[in-house]
Amino acid sequence: MNFTRWSARLPGTQRRAASRTDTAVPPDRRGDGSVPAARAEQLTDEAPPVPDVDDLPVRDVLDRVPALVALVHGPEHRLAYVNDAYVAAFGTRDLGARAREALPELDEPGLFPLLDQVQRSGRPRTLKSRKAPDGRSYTFTCTPVTEGHNGDGRGVLVFATDVTDHAEAAGRLRASERSQRETAVTLQRSLLPQELEEPDDLRVAATYHPGGTEAAVGGDWYDVITLGGGRTALVIGDVMGRGVRAAAVMGQLRTAVRAYARLDLPPHEVLQLLDGLAAEIDANQIATCVYAIHDPNEGRLVYASAGHLPILVRDEDGTVQRADEPTGPPLGTGGWIHASGSIALPPGSTAVLYTDGLVERRDEDLDEGIAALEHALSGATGTPQVVCDRLVRSAGVTPEHDDDVAVLVLQHPARKGTEAELFRNAALELLGGVEAAPRARAFASGVLTSWRFPADLHDLGVLATSELVANSLQHGTPPMRLRLRRTDRRLIIEVTDGDDHLPRRRRAEPGDESGRGIAIVATIASNWGSRRTPGGGKAVWCEFVLQKP
């Protein structure tokens, strides 16, 4: 049997032999002249001959190879040869038998179909790190060879290298990466809200998809925060970078957002505070964020953006608007005064806040991704969760997606019929001086009676109205306004005036003639608060939780 010729000759052998022949000293002049005999003898001694590769005994070479070697020939792959390493690994084999009977250990790694493929195509094929019945892992290389003196027979040389140590190390590495990823994803999800708060006037839903298969999850986050008085804050952000560090920074920023939101500040002031905090947490870590506030009395979203993608709003007819101004630099950069903008959110509309993983792709411009999202949103109907799922599917987000994705969807439902009866508004301009107080009490009493509240809640509402109006008349400036609002869950009473000094609850001394109004309101109401209004004044509110029927 003649194996394929591996090499004609070692490189340079003929050239070195010719060179030695040309420079050799003639026999009759050896020892004469200026060259000593010993030197001449040294120059003329030829090096030991280098054996030709073709002359090497192939069987002896293969028998000494530590890898497993087997040779099969013919269409039935009859066994022609196995080397000593193969015999040591799997025992002796019957030469001349078909490979399926003689080499059953090759069935589990899937070698038999590969033998057919190699013999038909005449091209080598390799299977990497396949486990054999002996429990060890091998990389199998099947190479076509010619057989017979005329080369008219075809066989396949199977060469198996033991890679068990490498396979086990790779398995341990994969297990470690899975464990680290699970830890990072668990940390990430634990830092996100486990359940979204449910505002009275909005329906909300959110989703988060960790990106990639490695442990380096990102720092995307979202949150919904009820501010009281019927107002709701919504936030979504993305910490640059990946891994546990990004998730940890995200958790600190999310906690800070909730704390700053309780101050009921305008969106741009919240971002100013976050910007300074982000620089203190990690000067090398920046984040994008958009913070928005929904006020049902205004029917708009007031927002501020720190380098984040624009909010998209779809109206009831399917038209999508993009809120792309104003936008400041990311958090952590410092030295920038953020500004607030607004976009209409009428009844029946849907707003979407999202991170760049939903729209950014390596092979296309970011604006193209946002335009595709707008197109998908224009046709997305149903509940907020349904809209979330449709947008994620339309963007082609899969478990192998290379970036984290966070989406927050909010809807301002258009209520009709009996449901609309549960959401009512009434307002009164407080004109004049002290005579405005009895008018406010009479107005509140009539409204609460028409809304069919029980007597005890009616009386508490009138008392709270009287105290809030009296406080505004004493400490505030015109214009003043009383607003009553009911939802399916609570009664809200709010008084606004032109003075920006916020009231605070304090203990009045027995001899004090004032200072008890806010304390009374805080005692009888479920919640109360105050905030500065954009026009330079303030709003003081309280709310009563309604009992479920």
N, C-alpha and C positions, 0 to 999 in steps of 0.2 A: 504494500500500500504506500502510495506516494503523497505526502501532505503538500499543501500549497507551498511554493517556494517563498520562504520568508524574506530572503535578501540574497542578492547576487554575490556580494563581496563586502568586506568591511571597507568603509570609505578611506581612500588614499593608499591602499595596500600596493596597487600596481605602480603608482607614482613613486612611492618610497623605494620599491625594488628597482625601478629603472634608474633612479638617482644613485643608488648604491653601485650599480653596474658601471655607470659613466665615470664615477670618480674613483674607482678602485685603482690601486698602484700596480703596474705591470709586475709579473713575477720576477723578471730578470733585473729589476731595479730596486727590489726590496732591500733595505738596509743601506743603499748607497745615497749619496747626496747629503743635504742638510737635515733630512727628517730622520731621527733615530729609528732603529729597527723596532724598538718597543712601541714608539709612536705610530709607525707605519702599521704595525701589527694591530694596534688598537683601532686604527681607522679602517682597516680592511676586514675586521671580524664582523660578520653579518649577525643581526639580531635574530633571536629565535623566531622561527616562522609562526605567523598568526594563522590559526586554523580557519578555514572557510566555513561560514555558517551552514552552507549546504552540506558540508561533511560532518556536522555535528549529529550525533545519534538522537533523533527527535524523541524517541520513546524514553531514553534516559533522562532527557531534559524534563519532559512532562511528568515522569515519575517522581522527580525531585521538587516539582512546584508545590508550594504549600496550599494553593487553591485547589478546588475540586474540578477535575477535568473528565469529561466523557465525550465519546465520539459515536454518533449514530450515522447510518448510511441507508440509502434507498428510500423509496416512498413510504415504507412501513417503519422507517426509523429503527432498523435493527442495530443492536448494540455491537460496536466494533472494539471499543476500548474504554476502560476506566483507569485512572491513575491510582497510585497508592493512597493519596489523601482521600479520594472518594471512597475507596474500600475501607479506610480507617473510620470514616464518618458513617457509612451506611452498610458496610459489610460487602462480601464478595457478590459478584453479579454474573449471570450466565451470558457469555458472549454469543451473539447470533440471535438472541431472542428479541422480540419487538419491545420497544422502549416502554410501552404501557405495562407490560408484564415484568420486564427486567428492571425498570427504574420507576417504581410506583411513587417514590418520594417526590417526583417532579410534578405529580398531578395537583397536589394542594397549592403550590405556588403558581399554577397555571402555565406551565412550560409547554405542554403538548400542542395547543393551538399555535404557540409561537414557533415551534419547530416546523409546522406546515407552512407558516407564513414566510419564514426565512428560506426554506427550500424552494418555494415558488418564486419569491422575489429576488433571491440571490443577494440580499442585503442583510447586514447584521442588525440585530435588535437586542435591547437591554431591558430587563425588569429590575428595578431598584428596590432593595430592602424588602424582600419577600421572606416570610417565615416558612421554614421547612418542618417536616414531622419531628425532627430531632430537637425542636425548640429553638434552634438558632436561626438567625436572619442572614440571608445571602443576597448579593446582587448577581443576577444571572445575565451573562452575555452569550448569545447564540450567534455563531459566525459560520457562514457557508464555506465549505471546502470541496475541492475536487478530488476524486478518487480514481484509481486505476492509472495505468501507464499512459493511456490516451486522454485522460481527463474527462472520460465520458460518463463517469459516475458522480453523483452529488451526495454530500453528507453534511452534517451539521456538528460543529464543535461546541460543546456546552462548557462554559468556563464560569465557575461559581466562586465568588470571593466572600469570605466570612466578614460580615459587617455587624455582628451582634452587638459589640460594644457601642458602635456608633448609633445603632437603632435604639438601644436602651437609653443612651444619653439624650437622643432626640425625643424619645418618649417622655423622659423626665422633664425635659425643657418644655415640651408642649403642656404637660400636666401643670408645671409651675406657672406657665403663661395663662392657662385657663383659670387657675386659682387666683392669680393676681387680677385677671379681668373680672372675675366674679366679685372679688373684694372691691374693686374700683366701681363696678356697676352698682353693687349694693350700697356703697357710700354715696354714689351719685343719686340713686333713687331715694335713699333715706333723707337726703338734704332737700329733695323736692317735696312739695305739699302732698301728703298722703291722700287727702280729700280736699277738693276745691271748695272754698266758701261759696255759698249760693246767695247772690244778691236778690233783692226783691224784684227789681226792675229788669234784670238781665238773666239770660240763660248762657251758661259758660261750659266749655269743655276744653281739655288740653290733652296732648299726647307727647311722649318723649321716646325717641329711638336712639340707643347708643350706636355709635358708628364703628365699623370695622370688627375684626375678630381678635385684635390684640388687647392688651390691658389698658392701653392709653385712651380711655374714654375722655370726653371733653368736659367743658364747664358750662353747658347750656342750662338755663333755669327759667322758670316762670312762676307767677303767683297771682292770686286774686285776693284783695284785701278790702273788706267792708269798712268804710270810714265812719259810718253813722250818718244820720240825717238823710238816708237814701242814697248817698254817694258811694262810689266804688272805685278803688284804685286797681289798675291792671299793669303788670310789669312782665317783661321778658328780656333776657340778657344772655350774653355769651362771653365767657372768659377765654381769652386767647391762649392757645397751647392745649396740651392734653396730659392726661394722667391724674394721679391722686392729688397732686398739688393744685391743678386747675380746679378740680372738684372741691377741694378745701377752700380755696379763695371764693368760689361760687357760693358755698354755704355761708361764709362770712358776709358777703355782699347781700345775699337774700335776707339774712337776719337783720342787717342794717336797714334795708329797704322797709321791712315791716315796722321797725322802730321809728324811722323817719316819717312813715306814712301816718303813724298815730299823731304826729304833730299837725297833720292836715295842712301841709304846706303846698304851695303851687308846684307843679311838676319840675320846673326849671330849678327851683331851690332844692328839691330833693336830689336832683342830679349833681348840684354843686356840692352838697354834703357827701354824696357817694364818691365824687371825684377825689376829694381830699382823703377819704378813708381808703380808697383803692391804692393811692400812692403810699399810704402808711403801711398797708398790709404787705405789699410787695412792689417795690419801685419798678421791677422788671416785668410785672404782669399787668396787662391792660385788659379792659373789657368793654364791650359795647352793650348798650341798654336803651330801652325805650320805656318811659313811665307815663301812664295815661290815667286820667280821672274822668269818670262818667257821672254827670249830674242829671237826674231825670227831669229836673225843672228846666234845664237848658236844652236838652236834646242834642248834646254835642259831646265829643271826646276832646278834652284839653290834654295836650301831651307835650313831652320834651324828649328829644332823642340825643343820645351820646354815641354818635358814629354807627347807629343801628340802621337796619333796613326799614323802608317806609311801611306804615300801616296801610292795609288795603281795606276799603269799605265797599260792600255791595248793597245797593238799595233794593227795594222791593221789586223793581222792574228788571234787575239783573245787570244794571250799569255799575261798573267798578271804578272807584276813584282811588288815587294814590296820594297819601299824605306824605310828601317828601320834603317839606320845609316847616320849621327850621331844623337843621341838624348840626350838632356840635361835634367836637372830637371825642374819641373814646375816653372812658373813665381811666384815671391814673396818669393822664398826660399833664393836667394842671394848666393854670394860666388862661382859662377860657371862661367867659360868662355865657352860660346856656340861656336859651330863650324858649318860651312856651308857644305852641301853636294850637290850632283847633281844627276839627273836621266834623261835619254834621253826622249824626247818628240817629236818624228819624225812626219812628216805629216801622218794623218790617225789615230793617237793615241788619247786615252781618259784617262784623269787623274781624280781621285776621292779623294777629301778631305772630312772628315766626323768626327763626334763626337762619343763618346763611346756608346751613346744611340742606335746607329744603330747596334752594334755588341755585346754588353755586355748583358749577361743573367745570372740570379742568379744560374741556374742549369747547366751551362756549362762553360768551360774554355774560356778565352778571345781569345786565338789563334784559337779556333774552330769557334768563331764568325767571325774573320777576314778571315779564310779560306773559310767559307760559302759566305762571301761577294766577295772574289776573284772568286769563282765559278759562282756567279750570274753576276759579271762584265764580265767574259769571254764570256758570251752569250748575253750580253746587247748591242744592236745596236740601231741606230736611233739618233735623236737629243739629245742634253744634257738634255732637260726637260724630254724626254721619258726615258732616262737612269736613271735620278733621280727617277722618279716614279717607275720604275721597281725594282730598288735597295731597295726602301722603302717597296714595297709590298713583295719582296722576304724575307726581314728581319722580316715580320710579324708585322709591326708597325701599331697599331690601335689607335683610340682616347683614349682608356684606357691604352695605353702604359705607363709604370711607370717612364720613363725618357725622357728628351727632346732629339730630334733628329735634327741635322743640316747636310745637305749634299751639297757639292759644286762640280759640274762636269764641266770640261773644255775639249774642243776638239780642236786639231790642225788639221783642215781639209786638206785633200789632194786635192788641186785644180788642175783642168784640163781644157783644151780648152781655151775658151775666158776668163773664170774667172782667169786662171793662168796668162794671159797677164796683168792683173791688179796688179799683185804682182811680182815685178822685183827687182833685186839687181845688183849693179855694184860696184867694189872696185878698188882702185889704191894705190900701195905702193909709198909713197913720198920719193924718194931717191935723194941724192945730197943736194945742198944748196938752194940758192935763186931761182935757175932755176926750182925748183919744183913747184913754184907758177904758172908760165904760163902753165906748163904741166897740173896742176890740173884744171886750168880754161878751157883749151882746152878739157880735158877729160869730165868735167861736161857739157860743151856745147854740145859735141857730144852725150852723153848719154841722155840728156834732149830732144835733137832733135829727137833721135830715139824713145823716149817714147811719142813723139807727143804731148808735152805740148804746150799750147799757148805761143805766143811770150812774153807777159808780165811776165808769170810765169817762162819762160825760162831765161829771163834776171835777175829776182830776184834770181833764183837759182844759176846762175853763180856768181852774186855779193856776195851772202852768202857764197858760196864755197871759193871765193877769200879771204874774210875777215877771215874765220875760219882757212884756211891754213896759211895765213900770221901770224895770232896770234900764231899758233902752231910753225911755223918756228922761230918766234922771242922769244917765252917764253918756248917752249917745247924742248924735247930731242928725238933722234931716239929711237926706230923705230916709224915712222909716217905712218898713213894710212888714206886715204879718202874713205868713203863709202856712196853711194847714194842708197836709197831704196824708192820704191813707193808702195803704197797699193791702194785699191779702194777709200780711203778717203783722203790720204795726201802724200806729198813728204817729205822725211826725209834726211837730210844731216848731216853726222857725221865725225869728225876728231879725231883720237886717237894719242897719243904720249906717251913717256916714263916718263914724268914729272908728279908728282902727285899734283902740285900746281893748284888749281881750279881758273879759271878766274872769275872776277866779273864785273858787269856793273858799270861804274863810269862816272862822268861828267869831260870831258877833258877841260882844260883851252884853251883860244884862242891861246896861244903860244906853247902848247904841240904838239909834232910831232907824238905822239902815244896815245893810250887809247880810240880811237873812234871805233875800230873794233866791239867789242861786243855790243856797243850802236847801231851801224848801223844794226847789225844782229837782235837785239831785236826789232828794229823799223820796219823792213821790214817783219820779220817772224811772223807766228801765235803764236809760242811758242819757247822757247829755254831753254837749261839747260846744266849742266855738272855733271859728277860723276867720282869717282875714280874707276879704273878697277882692277880686282883681281891681275894682274901682277905687280902692283905698279905704273901704269901710270894713265892717265885720258882720258875721252872722252868728247868732247864738241859737242853739236848737236843743230840743229834747225829744225823746220818743218813748212810746208805750207799746209793749209787745201785746198783740191781741191773742186771746185764747182761741185755740182751734175749735171749730164747731164740732 
